[in-house]
């Protein structure tokens, strides 16, 4: 499920000395569209952009 996936992805990031990320600042509709695009068409482009944006946000905000 989503919660487990986020925990695991943050564990991988932290294990490699990167900061954890949160998707708090993402528009929920954009997030859902990106996830659906990945699930239905195996297209990671939109989710990749969201992930990178959130990672940059976390680095700039918390570190």
N, C-alpha and C positions, 0 to 999 in steps of 0.2 A: 504494500500500500504506500501512499504518498509519504506518510510520516516516517515509516521505516526507511524509505529511499533517501529522504533528506538526512536522517541520522547517519546512515551509512556513508553518504557522500561527504558529510561534514567530518566523519571519522577518518576517511581517506585523506581529505585535505589537511586535517590537523596532524595526522600521522606523518605527513610529508612537510611539516612546518609551514603550512599555509593557514590563513585565518578561516574560520567557519563562515558560512554565508546564510543569510535569511532571505526569504522572498517577500518580506513585509511590504516593500515599497513598489511591488509589481502590481499592475492593474490585474485584477482577478480574471477578467475576460481575456486579456492578452495571454495570460499564463495558461488558461484552459485551452485556448486556440492553439498555442504552441505545443502543448502536450498532445492534443488530438491530432495535429499534423504529424507529430512523431509516431504516434500509435497507428494511425491509419495509412500513412504514406511513407513511413520510415524516413522522414525529412526532419533533420535536427537543426536546420538553419535558424528558425525563430527561437527555439529553446536555447540554443548556443548563445545567441545575442542576449537573451534575458539573463542567462547564467553569468556571462562576462560582465554585463552591467551591474548585477548584484554583487559580484566579487569585487569589482572596482569600488562600489558604494561601501562595502564592508571595510575594505582597506582604508579608504579615505575618511570614513566616519569613526572607526574604532581603533585604528592603528597609526 
